[in-house]
Amino acid sequence: MAPILNLIGMALIIGVMFLCSNGKKQVKWKMIVKALVAQIIVGIIFIKVPAGIWVIEKISDAFTLVLSYGRNGLDFVFGPLINIEKSGFIFIFQVLANLIFFGALVGVLSYLGILGLIIKVIGSVVGRFVGTTRVESFITVANMFLGQTESPLLIAKYLGNMTRSEIFVVVVAGMGSMSVSILGGYNALGIPMEFMILACTLIPFGSIIMAKIMYPEQEEVAITAKLEIDRKQSGCNVIDALGNGAMDGVRMIAAIAASLVAIVAVVSLLNGILSPTGITIEKIFSWIFYPISFFMGLSGEYTDFGAQLLGSKLVLNEFVAFSELAPALQSMDYRTQAVLCIAIAGFANIGSMAVCVASIGALYPPKKEVLAQIIVRALIAAFALNLFNCFLVGLILSFG
């Protein structure tokens, strides 16, 4: 039954994207089919093929090892506050603090051109196979590694000549993705790194499918030349890039911590107001998103829970959703763990709309009006991207 539900869910996602499309006659179905076939192949390779599974495991192990090195810096600065046995669980130290190290590492890799080279190579393969423009191929692959505020920096000088459809791809890929600099935070909550890495691999083709159905190209593409990356945006030298990356991590910690304090407090307030009725915000979410959760093909006891997580992710943010999911993972089978982790893996939430408009708009202010006009559609497409990926993962895991 689960595979059938997953297939119906995938079909419904594509159907909803088409119904919401602003150019139904302009949708290039050949491109969509190619991207869909590629997405399925990528999923099968990394979920079922031994070599693909090995790659995911090794990347996951590498991330975990790098995280352990980051703790040396945290131990030096924060001392016993990092030791959970001595100080207990302190969210900002045990979960968020390593973002400083990851931010610094991403900054250095960007400056050295390593990250840019990987993105360009994979992007060229994606573009040639699917038929997307150079900037679309580049940005969707960039979002395997970078988040909604980081990846646009790589194509900042091209924003003025980008079409509305290309900008839509930028926003959808950004909101549907996760930055590698924040994966350590999710992992510290107890979310398996392998699921986060798998979610990242499904971003390029998935974002193309969603974006190019909902907002197909209707203008003349102006950017046809080879893209050049200004690696010095990360800093004037390696040390400067390291420092800038670390400060990006600090700003990320401040933003996440502030939003979580406000969100958790507001939810508690609303639950207090609703207490006479016996209803909670979490319960309301589970009612609203139950139909979507149903198509994940989960066992009855987890369908309500999945709906609650989707609501928390969309209305609040993915950190809240992951913090709700992590304690329950041990009681779940592997497929349920994977499906729920993939479903909420991404920045697609209401707050991200303001973040995207502000951050991309700051890079090229004349495009701010365009961003404001497309942002709601982009949120729907990004949220649908994460759902589509979780249905696909559930479908593949249902066999064998």
C-alpha positions in Angstrom: 0.0 0.0 0.0 2.8 2.4 0.9 4.4 2.4 -2.6 1.0 3.2 -4.2 0.4 6.1 -1.8 3.9 7.4 -2.5 3.3 7.3 -6.3 -0.1 9.1 -5.9 1.6 11.7 -3.7 4.3 12.3 -6.3 1.6 12.6 -9.0 -0.4 15.0 -6.9 2.6 17.2 -6.3 3.3 17.5 -10.0 -0.4 18.1 -10.6 -0.6 20.9 -8.0 2.5 22.5 -9.5 0.9 22.5 -13.0 -2.4 23.9 -11.6 -0.4 26.7 -10.0 1.7 27.3 -13.0 1.8 30.8 -14.5 2.5 29.5 -18.0 0.9 26.1 -18.5 1.5 26.2 -22.3 5.2 27.1 -21.9 6.1 24.1 -19.6 8.8 22.1 -21.4 7.7 18.6 -20.6 10.8 17.1 -22.2 13.0 18.9 -19.6 10.7 17.8 -16.8 10.7 14.2 -17.8 14.5 14.2 -18.1 14.8 15.8 -14.7 12.3 13.3 -13.2 14.2 10.3 -14.7 17.5 11.7 -13.4 16.0 12.3 -9.9 14.7 8.7 -9.7 18.1 7.4 -10.9 20.0 9.5 -8.3 17.6 8.2 -5.6 18.0 4.6 -6.6 21.8 4.9 -6.7 22.2 6.4 -3.3 19.5 4.3 -1.6 19.8 0.9 -3.2 23.1 0.5 -5.2 25.9 -0.7 -2.9 28.4 1.8 -4.4 26.0 4.7 -3.9 25.2 3.7 -0.3 29.0 3.5 0.3 29.5 7.0 -1.0 26.7 8.4 1.3 28.2 6.5 4.2 31.7 7.8 3.6 30.5 11.4 3.1 28.5 11.1 6.3 31.5 9.7 8.2 33.6 12.5 6.8 31.2 15.1 8.1 31.0 13.5 11.5 34.8 13.4 11.7 35.1 17.0 10.7 32.5 17.9 13.4 34.7 16.1 16.0 37.6 18.4 15.1 35.4 21.4 15.5 34.8 20.4 19.1 38.5 21.0 19.9 38.0 24.7 19.2 34.8 24.7 21.2 36.5 23.0 24.2 39.2 25.6 24.1 36.8 28.6 24.3 33.8 27.2 26.2 35.5 24.6 28.4 33.1 22.5 30.5 30.0 24.1 28.9 30.6 21.8 25.9 30.8 18.7 28.1 27.2 17.4 28.3 28.1 15.2 31.3 29.3 18.1 33.3 27.0 20.9 32.3 24.0 19.0 30.9 22.4 19.7 27.5 22.7 23.4 26.6 21.2 23.8 23.1 23.4 26.7 22.0 26.6 24.9 22.9 25.8 21.3 22.0 23.9 22.0 18.8 24.6 25.5 17.4 28.2 26.3 18.4 29.8 24.1 15.7 28.3 26.3 13.0 31.2 28.7 13.6 33.7 26.0 12.5 31.6 24.8 9.6 31.1 28.4 8.4 34.8 29.0 8.5 35.4 25.8 6.6 32.9 26.7 3.9 34.6 30.1 3.6 38.0 28.7 3.1 36.8 26.1 0.5 35.0 28.8 -1.4 38.1 31.1 -1.4 40.4 28.2 -2.6 37.9 27.6 -5.5 37.4 24.0 -4.4 33.7 24.4 -3.8 33.2 26.4 -7.0 35.0 23.8 -9.1 32.8 21.0 -7.8 29.7 23.0 -8.4 30.7 24.0 -11.9 31.6 20.4 -12.9 28.3 18.9 -11.6 26.3 21.8 -12.9 27.6 21.4 -16.4 26.5 17.7 -16.3 23.1 18.7 -15.0 22.6 21.4 -17.6 23.7 19.3 -20.6 21.4 16.4 -19.6 18.3 18.3 -18.6 18.6 21.4 -20.8 18.5 24.1 -18.2 20.3 27.4 -18.6 23.9 27.8 -17.3 22.8 29.9 -14.3 19.9 27.5 -13.4 22.2 24.4 -13.6 24.9 26.2 -11.5 22.6 27.5 -8.8 20.6 24.2 -8.3 23.9 22.3 -7.8 25.3 25.1 -5.5 22.3 24.5 -3.2 23.5 21.0 -2.6 26.2 22.7 -0.5 25.0 26.2 0.2 21.8 27.7 1.7 19.3 30.3 0.6 21.4 33.3 1.6 24.8 31.9 0.5 24.3 30.5 -3.0 23.0 33.8 -4.5 26.3 35.4 -3.7 27.9 33.2 -6.3 25.8 34.6 -9.1 25.3 38.1 -7.7 26.8 39.9 -10.8 24.4 38.0 -13.1 21.2 38.9 -11.3 20.5 42.0 -13.4 20.3 39.9 -16.6 18.4 36.9 -15.2 14.9 36.2 -16.3 12.0 35.9 -13.8 12.0 32.1 -14.3 15.7 31.9 -13.6 15.3 33.9 -10.4 12.4 31.7 -9.4 14.7 28.7 -9.7 17.2 30.5 -7.5 14.6 31.0 -4.8 13.1 27.6 -5.0 16.4 25.8 -4.8 17.5 28.0 -1.9 14.4 27.5 0.2 14.3 23.8 -0.6 17.9 23.2 0.4 20.1 23.1 3.5 23.5 24.6 3.9 26.3 22.2 4.7 27.4 24.6 7.4 24.2 23.9 9.3 24.1 20.1 8.9 26.2 19.7 12.1 23.4 21.4 14.0 20.8 19.0 12.8 23.2 16.1 13.5 23.8 17.3 17.1 20.1 17.1 17.7 20.2 13.4 16.8 19.3 13.5 13.1 21.3 10.9 11.2 23.8 12.6 8.8 23.2 10.0 6.1 19.6 11.3 5.6 20.8 14.9 5.5 23.4 14.1 2.8 20.8 12.1 0.8 18.4 15.1 1.0 21.2 17.3 -0.4 21.8 15.0 -3.4 18.1 15.3 -4.4 18.0 19.1 -4.6 19.3 19.9 -8.1 16.9 17.8 -10.3 14.0 18.2 -7.8 14.2 21.9 -7.7 14.3 22.0 -11.6 11.1 19.9 -11.7 9.1 22.0 -9.3 10.4 25.4 -10.5 10.1 24.7 -14.2 6.5 23.5 -14.0 5.3 26.3 -11.8 7.2 29.1 -13.4 8.4 28.1 -16.9 10.6 30.3 -19.1 8.7 32.9 -21.0 11.5 35.4 -21.8 14.6 35.5 -23.9 17.6 34.1 -21.9 20.4 36.7 -21.7 23.1 34.8 -19.9 24.6 32.3 -22.4 28.3 32.7 -21.7 30.3 30.6 -19.3 29.8 31.6 -15.7 32.8 33.0 -13.8 32.9 32.8 -10.0 34.5 35.5 -8.0 36.1 33.4 -5.3 37.5 36.5 -3.6 34.0 37.3 -2.4 34.9 35.1 0.6 37.9 37.2 1.5 41.1 38.8 0.3 43.1 35.7 1.4 42.7 32.4 3.2 42.9 34.0 6.7 40.3 36.6 5.8 38.0 33.9 4.3 38.4 31.9 7.5 37.4 34.8 9.7 34.5 35.9 7.4 33.2 32.3 7.4 33.4 32.1 11.2 31.5 35.4 11.5 28.9 34.1 9.1 28.6 31.1 11.5 28.2 33.5 14.5 25.4 35.4 12.7 23.7 32.2 11.8 23.8 31.1 15.5 22.4 34.4 16.6 19.6 34.3 14.0 18.6 30.6 14.8 18.8 31.1 18.6 16.7 34.3 18.5 14.1 32.8 16.2 13.8 29.6 18.4 13.4 31.6 21.6 10.6 33.6 20.0 8.9 30.7 18.3 9.0 28.3 21.3 7.7 31.1 23.5 4.9 32.1 21.2 3.8 28.5 20.7 3.8 28.0 24.5 1.7 31.2 24.8 -0.8 30.0 22.2 -1.0 26.6 23.8 -1.7 28.3 27.1 -4.5 30.4 25.6 -6.0 27.2 24.0 -5.6 25.1 27.1 -9.3 25.4 28.2 -10.3 23.7 24.9 -7.8 20.8 25.2 -6.4 21.7 21.8 -2.7 22.6 21.1 -1.0 24.2 18.1 0.7 20.9 17.4 -2.7 19.2 17.2 -4.0 21.8 14.8 -1.0 21.2 12.6 -1.6 17.5 12.6 -5.2 18.1 11.4 -4.2 20.5 8.6 -1.4 18.4 7.2 -2.8 14.9 7.8 -3.8 14.5 4.1 -0.2 15.1 3.0 1.3 12.9 5.7 -1.1 10.2 4.7 0.6 9.8 1.3 4.0 9.2 3.0 2.7 5.7 3.6 3.6 5.7 7.3 2.0 3.4 9.9 -1.1 4.9 11.6 0.7 6.0 14.7 3.2 8.1 12.8 0.8 9.7 10.2 -0.5 12.3 12.8 3.1 12.8 13.9 4.3 13.4 10.4 1.5 15.9 9.8 2.6 17.8 13.0 6.2 17.9 11.8 5.2 19.3 8.4 3.2 22.0 10.2 6.1 22.9 12.5 8.5 23.0 9.6 6.3 25.3 7.4 4.9 27.6 10.0 7.8 27.7 12.4 11.1 26.3 11.0 13.0 23.1 10.3 15.0 23.3 13.5 11.8 23.1 15.6 10.6 20.2 13.5 13.9 18.3 13.8 14.0 18.9 17.6 10.5 17.3 17.7 11.5 14.4 15.5 14.9 13.5 17.0 13.6 12.0 20.3 11.2 9.7 18.4 13.7 8.3 15.9 14.7 5.4 18.0 11.2 3.9 18.0 10.9 4.1 14.2 11.9 1.7 11.4 14.5 2.8 8.9 12.0 3.8 6.2 9.9 6.0 8.5 13.1 7.7 9.8 14.2 8.4 6.2 10.9 9.7 5.0 10.3 12.1 7.9 13.8 13.4 7.9 13.7 14.1 4.1 10.2 15.7 4.4 11.4 18.4 6.8 14.9 18.8 5.4 14.9 22.3 3.9 14.5 26.0 4.7 11.0 26.2 3.1 9.0 28.0 5.8 7.0 31.2 6.0 9.9 33.1 7.6 12.2 32.2 4.7 10.2 34.3 2.4 11.4 37.5 4.1 14.9 36.2 4.3 15.1 35.5 0.5 13.5 38.8 -0.6 15.9 40.7 1.7 19.1 38.8 1.0 18.7 38.5 -2.8 17.2 41.9 -3.1 20.2 43.4 -1.3 22.5 42.0 -4.0 20.5 43.6 -6.8 17.8 46.0 -5.5 16.0 46.4 -8.9 14.9 42.8 -8.7 13.3 43.2 -5.3 9.9 43.8 -6.8 10.2 40.6 -8.9 11.1 38.7 -5.8 8.1 40.0 -3.8 5.8 38.9 -6.7 7.1 35.4 -6.9 8.0 34.6 -3.3 4.7 32.9 -2.3 4.7 30.6 -5.3 8.4 29.9 -4.6 7.6 28.8 -1.0 4.9 26.5 -2.3 7.3 25.0 -4.9 10.1 24.6 -2.3 7.8 22.9 0.2 6.5 20.7 -2.6 10.1 19.8 -3.5 10.8 18.5 0.0 7.6 16.5 0.0 8.3 15.1 -3.5 11.7 13.9 -2.4 10.3 12.2 0.7 7.7 10.4 -1.4 10.4 9.3 -3.8 12.6 8.0 -1.0 9.7 6.2 0.6 8.8 4.6 -2.7 12.4 3.3 -3.3 12.7 2.0 0.3 9.4 0.2 0.0 11.0 -2.3 -2.4 13.5 -4.7 -0.7 
